[in-house]
Amino acid sequence: MPVARSLTIARIFLRYRLNELIPTEHQPLWLRAAWAPAKLLPGNKKSKSMGRGERLRRALEDLGPIYVKFGQLLSTRPDLLPPDMVQELNQLQDNVPPYPADQCIARVEAALGAPVDELFAEFEREPLASASVAQVHAARLKDESGAPGQSVVVKVLRPGIDKVIQQDLQLLRYIARWIERYLPDGRRMRPVEVVEDYRHTIEGELDLVREASNGSELKRNFANSPLLYIPEVYWDFTRENVLVLERIDGIPVTDLAQLRAQNTDMELLAERGVEIFFKQVFEHNFFHADMHPGNIFVSREYPERPKYIAIDTAIVGSLTREDQYYLARNLLAMFRRDYRMVAELHVQSGWVRRDTPVNAFEAAIRAVCEPIFEKPLGEISFARVLISLFQTARRFDMEVQPQLVLLQKTLLNIEGLGRQLYPQLDLWKTAHPFLERWMRERIHPKTIVGEIRRYGPEWLEKFPQLPQLAFSALEQGRELAPQLHRLGDELAGSQRRGRRRYARIIASALLAVGAAFVASPGLVAQIPPASWALGALALGVLLWP
């Protein structure tokens, strides 16, 4: 573990009094000892006046861009953190100073094997944007005659970023294990799982070929769609640490003034955002999982039929077919207030343990959802209902899979964005008919025929093997039969020995009672004959081999 980095983290941890997030009785001795001199650290008095959420945010900002990104991930987990912390972490911005253009150009030339002057007609030295993992420069490709052609953006990973990330991940794992051990609610928060989720996310951003392939898949899914446009990938200029994309010309989705100035239909824009989400999740089963406002633009064409443009496809998600089905049925049942069905679906899907008491789970879901649904549907936050449901399920030992966390995060972004564009957005008005139609199509004969066509060749290929597989299973059963018979005999013998042992204990007790009766002959006459008969019968049953 890097000692210098560990000491820096410890100093910032104490400067912002993050130790106070842990009850004193759960603090290890070394932390209490370190806190006494740490009170003299610069800025400690100032941090005393801050709330715990602000202290956590400032500490992550001081620790650097990798921790800022980790804080952004935590901000999408309101099922784990209290609202005041989530609100502060939402303010984290991933803006860092750019590294020198000469280093960037050298990395591009090393990756593509030629000088930038030969590769591009133009290459702007001043970056368009700079973040924790990469920075982006504008450029122009050459056309067939060598003249300036297509406008592109060149995304280049920061030098040495993979080593920095691995070091910080190692430290984060240590901190997560420490939180799990010392915080009273540490195990419920599943910090090790959160760090592992972050590792998966951040390592996905370190491979620009993966980001490019994700973009190509999304572009193919929305080919000729009026809803969403994904920039073209230029594969000849793309490597693991360099990515060249078509440069798009759109209005940032948060620039409401520009959108209104061109008379954009804001209601339709908000509804199309919801439609894009449900199409990706249920029809394509491949969704852009980083749809925060910085990655979303609106086309300048056809403002009366607005179209989204999405960039930064490093993080994507997909669900299993079973999760798709159970999620759709859960959402439909929830908005029908069929809490029994919601509880049963959670058990059937394996999201909670099979032995979960359905009645108790149903009551807990009702207690959370009923107050929410007393409001008009247009005022209900779809994402918050889903989060409340997951929070309730966690009390019943639900382990939220990473793909469901990504889904929850994406829905939060989409709904928040939609409400910002059109505050009266009724997400359920768009979602309900879509889910109903998807459920009908799932069991439609045409869908079943399509599944047979898709998997039929594989079934036919395996069909000749079925007799051999059946014969092998019978052979294994025959070989296992003597072992199972022997285990059964051993279990029966163990039960007989247990019964005899208990019989001896009870016989001893009866003898002791008999001795007491002999000592007091008057007691025997007071016991009815039927009681003697029942006692003898019980003893006979216990002594039966």
C-alpha positions as CSV (number, residue, x, y, z in Angstrom):
1,M,0.0,0.0,0.0
2,P,1.4,3.5,-0.9
3,V,2.4,4.9,2.5
4,A,2.6,8.6,1.4
5,R,-0.9,8.4,-0.2
6,S,-2.3,6.7,2.9
7,L,-0.9,9.5,5.1
8,T,-2.4,12.2,2.8
9,I,-5.8,10.5,3.0
10,A,-5.5,10.2,6.8
11,R,-4.7,13.9,7.1
12,I,-7.6,15.0,5.0
13,F,-9.9,12.5,6.8
14,L,-9.0,14.2,10.1
15,R,-9.0,17.8,8.8
16,Y,-12.6,17.4,7.7
17,R,-13.5,15.6,10.9
18,L,-14.8,12.6,9.0
19,N,-14.0,10.5,12.1
20,E,-17.2,12.0,13.6
21,L,-19.2,10.0,11.2
22,I,-18.3,7.0,13.3
23,P,-19.8,6.8,16.8
24,T,-17.0,7.2,19.4
25,E,-17.6,3.7,20.9
26,H,-17.0,2.1,17.5
27,Q,-13.8,4.1,16.8
28,P,-10.5,2.1,17.0
29,L,-8.0,3.2,19.7
30,W,-5.5,4.5,17.1
31,L,-8.2,6.8,15.6
32,R,-9.1,8.3,18.9
33,A,-5.4,8.8,19.7
34,A,-4.8,10.4,16.3
35,W,-7.7,12.8,16.7
36,A,-6.3,14.7,19.7
37,P,-3.3,16.3,17.8
38,A,-5.4,16.5,14.6
39,K,-7.6,19.2,16.1
40,L,-4.7,21.6,15.5
41,L,-4.6,20.9,11.7
42,P,-5.2,24.0,9.5
43,G,-8.8,24.4,8.5
44,N,-10.1,22.2,11.3
45,K,-11.9,25.0,13.0
46,K,-13.6,26.0,9.7
47,S,-14.7,22.4,9.0
48,K,-16.4,22.4,12.4
49,S,-19.2,24.7,11.1
50,M,-19.8,22.5,8.0
51,G,-22.5,19.8,7.8
52,R,-21.3,16.2,7.4
53,G,-22.3,16.1,3.7
54,E,-20.3,19.2,2.9
55,R,-17.3,17.9,4.8
56,L,-17.4,14.6,2.9
57,R,-17.7,16.5,-0.5
58,R,-14.7,18.8,0.3
59,A,-12.6,15.9,1.5
60,L,-13.2,14.1,-1.8
61,E,-12.4,17.2,-3.8
62,D,-9.1,17.6,-1.9
63,L,-8.2,14.0,-2.5
64,G,-8.3,14.5,-6.3
65,P,-10.2,13.5,-9.4
66,I,-10.4,9.8,-8.8
67,Y,-12.1,10.3,-5.5
68,V,-14.3,13.0,-7.1
69,K,-15.5,10.3,-9.5
70,F,-16.0,7.9,-6.6
71,G,-18.1,10.5,-4.9
72,Q,-20.2,10.9,-8.1
73,L,-20.9,7.2,-8.0
74,L,-21.9,7.4,-4.3
75,S,-24.3,10.2,-5.2
76,T,-26.3,7.7,-7.2
77,R,-26.8,5.4,-4.2
78,P,-29.5,7.1,-2.1
79,D,-30.4,3.6,-1.0
80,L,-27.1,3.6,1.0
81,L,-26.4,7.2,2.0
82,P,-28.6,9.7,3.9
83,P,-30.2,12.5,1.8
84,D,-28.0,15.3,3.1
85,M,-24.9,13.5,1.9
86,V,-26.4,12.6,-1.5
87,Q,-27.4,16.2,-2.0
88,E,-23.8,17.4,-1.4
89,L,-22.2,14.7,-3.5
90,N,-24.4,15.7,-6.4
91,Q,-22.4,19.0,-6.5
92,L,-19.1,17.3,-7.3
93,Q,-17.8,18.4,-10.7
94,D,-15.3,16.3,-12.7
95,N,-13.2,19.3,-14.0
96,V,-9.5,19.1,-13.6
97,P,-6.6,21.2,-15.2
98,P,-5.5,19.9,-18.6
99,Y,-2.1,18.3,-19.0
100,P,0.4,19.9,-21.5
101,A,-0.7,19.6,-25.2
102,D,2.8,18.4,-26.2
103,Q,2.3,15.3,-24.0
104,C,-1.1,14.7,-25.5
105,I,0.1,15.0,-29.1
106,A,3.0,12.6,-28.3
107,R,0.5,10.0,-26.9
108,V,-1.6,10.3,-30.1
109,E,1.4,9.9,-32.4
110,A,2.7,6.9,-30.4
111,A,-0.7,5.2,-30.5
112,L,-1.4,5.9,-34.2
113,G,2.2,5.5,-35.4
114,A,2.4,8.8,-37.4
115,P,2.8,12.6,-36.7
116,V,-0.5,14.5,-36.1
117,D,0.2,16.6,-39.1
118,E,0.0,13.5,-41.3
119,L,-3.0,12.1,-39.5
120,F,-5.1,15.3,-39.3
121,A,-5.6,18.3,-41.5
122,E,-6.0,20.4,-38.2
123,F,-5.4,19.6,-34.5
124,E,-6.2,22.2,-31.9
125,R,-3.7,22.3,-29.1
126,E,-6.1,23.9,-26.6
127,P,-8.4,21.1,-25.2
128,L,-12.2,21.3,-25.5
129,A,-12.6,19.6,-22.1
130,S,-10.4,18.0,-19.4
131,A,-11.6,15.4,-16.9
132,S,-10.0,13.0,-14.5
133,V,-9.4,10.2,-16.9
134,A,-9.0,11.9,-20.3
135,Q,-9.0,15.1,-22.2
136,V,-10.6,16.0,-25.6
137,H,-9.1,18.1,-28.5
138,A,-10.9,19.3,-31.6
139,A,-9.4,18.2,-35.0
140,R,-10.2,17.8,-38.7
141,L,-9.6,14.7,-40.7
142,K,-8.2,14.9,-44.3
143,D,-10.4,14.2,-47.2
144,E,-9.2,12.2,-50.3
145,S,-7.4,15.2,-51.7
146,G,-5.7,16.0,-48.4
147,A,-7.9,19.1,-47.7
148,P,-9.7,19.6,-44.3
149,G,-12.6,17.3,-44.1
150,Q,-14.8,15.9,-41.3
151,S,-14.7,17.7,-38.0
152,V,-13.8,15.3,-35.2
153,V,-12.9,15.2,-31.5
154,V,-9.9,13.3,-30.3
155,K,-10.2,11.8,-26.8
156,V,-6.8,10.9,-25.1
157,L,-6.3,9.1,-21.8
158,R,-4.1,10.9,-19.3
159,P,-0.5,9.6,-19.0
160,G,0.0,7.2,-16.0
161,I,-3.7,7.3,-15.1
162,D,-4.0,3.5,-14.9
163,K,-1.3,3.3,-12.3
164,V,-2.9,6.1,-10.2
165,I,-6.3,4.4,-10.4
166,Q,-4.9,1.0,-9.3
167,Q,-3.2,2.6,-6.3
168,D,-6.3,4.5,-5.3
169,L,-8.5,1.4,-5.8
170,Q,-6.3,-0.5,-3.4
171,L,-6.7,2.3,-0.8
172,L,-10.4,2.4,-1.4
173,R,-10.7,-1.3,-0.8
174,Y,-8.9,-1.0,2.5
175,I,-11.1,1.9,3.6
176,A,-14.2,-0.1,2.6
177,R,-13.2,-3.0,4.7
178,W,-12.5,-0.7,7.6
179,I,-15.9,0.9,7.2
180,E,-17.5,-2.5,7.1
181,R,-15.7,-3.5,10.3
182,Y,-16.1,-0.4,12.5
183,L,-19.3,1.5,11.4
184,P,-22.4,0.1,13.2
185,D,-24.3,0.2,9.9
186,G,-21.2,-0.7,7.8
187,R,-22.3,-4.2,6.6
188,R,-25.7,-2.9,5.4
189,M,-23.9,-0.2,3.4
190,R,-21.9,-2.9,1.6
191,P,-18.9,-0.7,1.1
192,V,-16.7,-3.4,-0.5
193,E,-19.5,-4.0,-3.1
194,V,-19.6,-0.3,-3.8
195,V,-15.9,-0.1,-4.4
196,E,-16.1,-3.2,-6.7
197,D,-18.8,-1.5,-8.6
198,Y,-16.6,1.6,-8.9
199,R,-13.7,-0.5,-10.1
200,H,-15.8,-2.0,-12.9
201,T,-16.9,1.5,-13.9
202,I,-13.5,3.2,-13.8
203,E,-11.7,0.4,-15.6
204,G,-14.4,0.5,-18.3
205,E,-13.4,4.2,-18.9
206,L,-9.7,3.2,-19.3
207,D,-10.3,1.2,-22.5
208,L,-11.4,3.6,-25.3
209,V,-11.9,0.7,-27.7
210,R,-14.6,-0.6,-25.4
211,E,-16.2,2.9,-25.3
212,A,-16.1,3.0,-29.1
213,S,-17.7,-0.4,-29.5
214,N,-20.5,0.6,-27.0
215,G,-21.1,3.7,-29.1
216,S,-21.3,1.7,-32.3
217,E,-23.9,-0.7,-30.7
218,L,-26.0,2.2,-29.5
219,K,-25.8,3.9,-32.9
220,R,-26.9,0.6,-34.6
221,N,-29.9,0.3,-32.2
222,F,-31.1,3.8,-33.0
223,A,-30.3,3.8,-36.7
224,N,-32.8,6.1,-38.5
225,S,-34.5,6.8,-35.2
226,P,-36.1,10.2,-34.6
227,L,-35.2,9.9,-30.9
228,L,-31.5,9.6,-30.4
229,Y,-28.2,10.2,-32.4
230,I,-24.8,8.7,-31.5
231,P,-21.6,10.2,-33.0
232,E,-19.8,8.1,-35.6
233,V,-16.6,6.2,-34.5
234,Y,-13.6,6.4,-36.8
235,W,-12.1,3.0,-36.2
236,D,-8.9,3.6,-38.2
237,F,-7.9,6.3,-35.7
238,T,-9.1,4.5,-32.5
239,R,-6.8,2.7,-30.1
240,E,-7.0,1.7,-26.4
241,N,-5.8,5.1,-25.3
242,V,-7.0,7.3,-28.2
243,L,-10.6,7.6,-29.5
244,V,-11.6,9.7,-32.6
245,L,-15.3,10.5,-32.9
246,E,-17.5,12.7,-35.2
247,R,-17.8,16.2,-33.7
248,I,-21.5,17.0,-33.0
249,D,-23.2,20.3,-33.0
250,G,-25.9,20.4,-30.5
251,I,-27.3,22.5,-27.7
252,P,-26.4,21.4,-24.1
253,V,-29.6,19.9,-22.7
254,T,-29.3,22.2,-19.6
255,D,-29.2,25.4,-21.7
256,L,-32.9,26.0,-21.4
257,A,-32.6,29.6,-22.8
258,Q,-31.2,28.3,-26.2
259,L,-33.7,25.5,-26.4
260,R,-36.6,27.9,-25.8
261,A,-35.1,30.5,-28.2
262,Q,-35.4,28.0,-31.1
263,N,-39.0,27.1,-30.0
264,T,-38.2,23.5,-28.9
265,D,-41.2,21.5,-27.9
266,M,-40.1,21.0,-24.3
267,E,-42.9,18.6,-23.4
268,L,-42.1,16.3,-26.3
269,L,-38.4,16.5,-25.5
270,A,-39.0,15.4,-21.9
271,E,-41.3,12.5,-23.0
272,R,-38.8,11.4,-25.7
273,G,-36.1,11.1,-23.0
274,V,-38.3,8.7,-21.1
275,E,-39.1,6.8,-24.2
276,I,-35.4,6.4,-25.0
277,F,-34.7,5.0,-21.6
278,F,-37.5,2.3,-21.8
279,K,-36.5,1.4,-25.4
280,Q,-32.9,0.9,-24.3
281,V,-33.8,-1.2,-21.2
282,F,-36.6,-3.3,-22.5
283,E,-36.4,-3.5,-26.3
284,H,-32.6,-3.3,-26.9
285,N,-31.5,-4.5,-23.5
286,F,-28.4,-2.3,-23.8
287,F,-28.6,1.1,-22.2
288,H,-26.3,4.2,-21.9
289,A,-25.7,4.2,-18.1
290,D,-24.0,7.6,-17.8
291,M,-26.7,9.9,-19.1
292,H,-26.0,12.9,-16.8
293,P,-26.6,16.4,-18.4
294,G,-23.0,16.8,-19.4
295,N,-23.3,13.9,-21.8
296,I,-26.6,14.9,-23.4
297,F,-27.2,17.5,-26.2
298,V,-30.2,18.4,-28.3
299,S,-30.0,18.6,-32.1
300,R,-30.5,22.1,-33.6
301,E,-32.6,20.6,-36.4
302,Y,-36.4,20.2,-36.2
303,P,-37.0,21.8,-32.8
304,E,-40.7,20.9,-33.1
305,R,-39.6,17.2,-33.2
306,P,-36.5,17.4,-31.0
307,K,-33.8,14.8,-31.1
308,Y,-31.2,13.9,-28.5
309,I,-27.5,13.4,-29.0
310,A,-25.6,11.3,-26.5
311,I,-21.8,11.1,-26.0
312,D,-19.4,9.3,-23.7
313,T,-20.6,5.7,-24.0
314,A,-17.9,4.2,-21.7
315,I,-20.5,3.0,-19.2
316,V,-23.4,0.8,-20.4
317,G,-25.7,-1.7,-18.8
318,S,-27.9,-4.6,-19.6
319,L,-30.3,-6.9,-17.7
320,T,-30.9,-10.6,-17.9
321,R,-34.1,-11.6,-19.5
322,E,-35.4,-12.7,-16.1
323,D,-34.5,-9.3,-14.6
324,Q,-36.2,-7.5,-17.5
325,Y,-39.4,-9.5,-17.0
326,Y,-39.5,-9.2,-13.2
327,L,-38.7,-5.5,-13.3
328,A,-41.5,-4.7,-15.8
329,R,-44.0,-6.7,-13.7
330,N,-42.8,-5.0,-10.5
331,L,-43.3,-1.6,-11.9
332,L,-46.8,-2.4,-13.3
333,A,-47.8,-4.0,-10.0
334,M,-46.4,-1.2,-8.0
335,F,-48.4,1.5,-9.8
336,R,-51.6,-0.7,-9.4
337,R,-50.8,-0.8,-5.7
338,D,-50.7,-4.6,-5.8
339,Y,-48.1,-4.8,-3.1
340,R,-48.6,-8.6,-2.6
341,M,-47.5,-9.1,-6.2
342,V,-44.5,-6.9,-5.7
343,A,-43.4,-8.9,-2.7
344,E,-44.0,-12.3,-4.5
345,L,-42.1,-11.1,-7.6
346,H,-39.1,-10.1,-5.4
347,V,-39.0,-13.7,-4.0
348,Q,-39.6,-15.4,-7.3
349,S,-36.8,-13.4,-9.0
350,G,-34.3,-14.3,-6.3
351,W,-33.8,-10.6,-5.4
352,V,-34.6,-11.5,-1.8
353,R,-34.1,-14.8,-0.1
354,R,-36.6,-17.6,-0.8
355,D,-37.5,-17.9,3.0
356,T,-38.5,-14.2,3.2
357,P,-41.9,-13.9,4.9
358,V,-44.1,-12.5,2.1
359,N,-46.7,-11.1,4.4
360,A,-44.1,-9.0,6.4
361,F,-42.4,-7.9,3.1
362,E,-45.8,-6.9,1.6
363,A,-46.6,-4.8,4.8
364,A,-43.2,-3.1,4.6
365,I,-43.7,-2.2,0.9
366,R,-47.2,-0.9,1.6
367,A,-45.9,1.3,4.4
368,V,-43.3,2.9,2.0
369,C,-45.4,3.2,-1.2
370,E,-48.9,4.0,0.1
371,P,-48.0,7.6,1.2
372,I,-46.2,8.2,-2.1
373,F,-49.2,7.1,-4.2
374,E,-51.6,9.4,-2.4
375,K,-50.2,12.2,-4.6
376,P,-51.3,12.7,-8.3
377,L,-49.3,10.4,-10.6
378,G,-47.7,13.5,-12.3
379,E,-46.1,14.5,-9.0
380,I,-44.7,11.1,-8.2
381,S,-40.9,10.5,-8.8
382,F,-40.7,7.2,-10.6
383,A,-37.0,6.8,-9.7
384,R,-37.6,7.6,-6.0
385,V,-40.3,4.9,-5.8
386,L,-37.8,2.4,-7.2
387,I,-35.2,3.5,-4.7
388,S,-37.7,3.3,-1.8
389,L,-38.5,-0.2,-3.0
390,F,-34.9,-1.3,-3.1
391,Q,-34.3,0.4,0.4
392,T,-37.2,-1.7,1.8
393,A,-35.9,-4.8,0.2
394,R,-32.5,-4.3,1.7
395,R,-34.0,-4.7,5.1
396,F,-35.0,-8.2,3.9
397,D,-31.4,-8.9,2.8
398,M,-31.8,-8.0,-0.8
399,E,-28.4,-7.7,-2.6
400,V,-28.8,-5.2,-5.4
401,Q,-27.0,-6.5,-8.5
402,P,-24.6,-4.0,-10.3
403,Q,-26.9,-3.9,-13.4
404,L,-29.9,-2.8,-11.2
405,V,-27.7,-0.1,-9.6
406,L,-26.8,1.2,-13.1
407,L,-30.5,1.1,-14.1
408,Q,-31.5,3.0,-10.9
409,K,-28.8,5.6,-11.6
410,T,-29.8,6.1,-15.2
411,L,-33.5,6.4,-14.3
412,L,-32.6,9.1,-11.7
413,N,-30.7,11.0,-14.4
414,I,-33.5,10.7,-17.0
415,E,-36.3,11.7,-14.7
416,G,-34.4,14.6,-13.2
417,L,-33.5,15.8,-16.7
418,G,-37.1,15.4,-17.9
419,R,-38.5,17.4,-14.9
420,Q,-35.9,20.1,-15.5
421,L,-37.0,20.4,-19.2
422,Y,-40.8,20.1,-18.4
423,P,-41.7,20.3,-14.7
424,Q,-45.2,18.9,-15.4
425,L,-43.7,15.6,-16.9
426,D,-45.9,12.6,-16.0
427,L,-43.3,9.9,-16.5
428,W,-45.9,7.2,-15.8
429,K,-48.1,8.4,-18.7
430,T,-45.2,7.5,-21.1
431,A,-44.0,4.4,-19.2
432,H,-47.3,2.6,-18.5
433,P,-48.4,2.0,-22.1
434,F,-44.8,1.1,-23.1
435,L,-44.6,-1.6,-20.3
436,E,-48.1,-2.9,-21.1
437,R,-47.2,-3.2,-24.8
438,W,-43.8,-4.9,-24.0
439,M,-45.5,-7.4,-21.7
440,R,-48.1,-8.3,-24.4
441,E,-45.4,-8.6,-27.1
442,R,-43.3,-10.9,-24.8
443,I,-46.0,-13.6,-24.9
444,H,-47.1,-12.9,-28.5
445,P,-46.9,-15.9,-30.9
446,K,-44.7,-13.9,-33.2
447,T,-42.2,-13.4,-30.4
448,I,-42.3,-17.1,-29.5
449,V,-41.7,-18.0,-33.2
450,G,-38.8,-15.6,-33.2
451,E,-37.2,-17.3,-30.1
452,I,-37.6,-20.7,-31.8
453,R,-35.9,-19.4,-34.9
454,R,-33.1,-17.8,-32.9
455,Y,-32.4,-20.8,-30.6
456,G,-33.7,-23.6,-32.8
457,P,-30.4,-24.5,-34.5
458,E,-28.7,-24.8,-31.1
459,W,-31.5,-27.0,-29.8
460,L,-31.4,-29.2,-32.9
461,E,-27.6,-29.5,-32.6
462,K,-27.9,-30.7,-29.0
463,F,-30.9,-33.0,-29.7
464,P,-28.9,-36.0,-30.8
465,Q,-26.9,-35.8,-27.5
466,L,-30.1,-36.1,-25.4
467,P,-30.1,-40.0,-25.2
468,Q,-26.5,-40.1,-24.2
469,L,-27.0,-37.4,-21.6
470,A,-30.0,-39.3,-20.2
471,F,-28.0,-42.5,-20.1
472,S,-25.1,-40.8,-18.4
473,A,-27.5,-39.3,-15.8
474,L,-29.0,-42.8,-15.1
475,E,-25.5,-44.3,-14.8
476,Q,-24.5,-41.6,-12.3
477,G,-27.8,-42.2,-10.4
478,R,-27.0,-45.9,-10.2
479,E,-23.5,-45.2,-8.9
480,L,-24.8,-42.8,-6.3
481,A,-27.6,-45.1,-5.1
482,P,-25.4,-47.3,-2.8
483,Q,-23.8,-44.1,-1.3
484,L,-27.3,-42.6,-0.7
485,H,-28.5,-45.9,0.8
486,R,-25.5,-46.0,3.1
487,L,-26.1,-42.4,4.1
488,G,-29.7,-43.2,4.8
489,D,-28.8,-46.2,7.0
490,E,-26.3,-44.0,8.9
491,L,-29.0,-41.3,9.4
492,A,-31.6,-43.9,10.5
493,G,-29.0,-45.3,13.0
494,S,-28.2,-41.9,14.3
495,Q,-31.9,-41.2,14.8
496,R,-32.4,-44.6,16.7
497,R,-29.4,-43.8,18.9
498,G,-30.8,-40.3,19.6
499,R,-34.2,-41.8,20.6
500,R,-32.6,-44.3,22.9
501,R,-30.5,-41.6,24.5
502,Y,-33.6,-39.5,25.2
503,A,-35.5,-42.6,26.5
504,R,-32.7,-43.2,29.0
505,I,-32.9,-39.6,30.2
506,I,-36.7,-39.8,30.6
507,A,-36.5,-43.3,32.2
508,S,-34.0,-41.8,34.7
509,A,-36.4,-39.0,35.4
510,L,-39.3,-41.4,35.9
511,L,-37.1,-43.5,38.3
512,A,-36.3,-40.3,40.2
513,V,-40.1,-39.5,40.4
514,G,-40.7,-43.1,41.5
515,A,-38.1,-42.8,44.3
516,A,-39.9,-39.6,45.4
517,F,-43.2,-41.5,45.5
518,V,-41.7,-44.3,47.5
519,A,-40.4,-41.8,50.0
520,S,-44.0,-40.3,50.1
521,P,-46.4,-43.3,49.7
522,G,-49.4,-40.9,50.1
523,L,-48.7,-39.3,46.7
524,V,-49.1,-42.6,44.7
525,A,-52.8,-43.0,45.7
526,Q,-53.6,-39.5,44.4
527,I,-52.5,-40.3,40.8
528,P,-55.3,-41.6,38.6
529,P,-54.8,-45.0,36.9
530,A,-55.2,-43.4,33.5
531,S,-52.1,-41.3,34.1
532,W,-50.1,-44.4,34.9
533,A,-51.3,-45.9,31.6
534,L,-50.4,-42.9,29.5
535,G,-47.0,-42.7,31.2
536,A,-46.3,-46.3,30.4
537,L,-47.4,-45.8,26.8
538,A,-45.2,-42.8,26.3
539,L,-42.2,-44.6,27.7
540,G,-42.9,-47.5,25.4
541,V,-42.9,-45.2,22.3
542,L,-39.6,-43.6,23.4
543,L,-38.0,-47.0,23.9
544,W,-39.2,-48.3,20.5
545,P,-36.0,-49.0,18.3
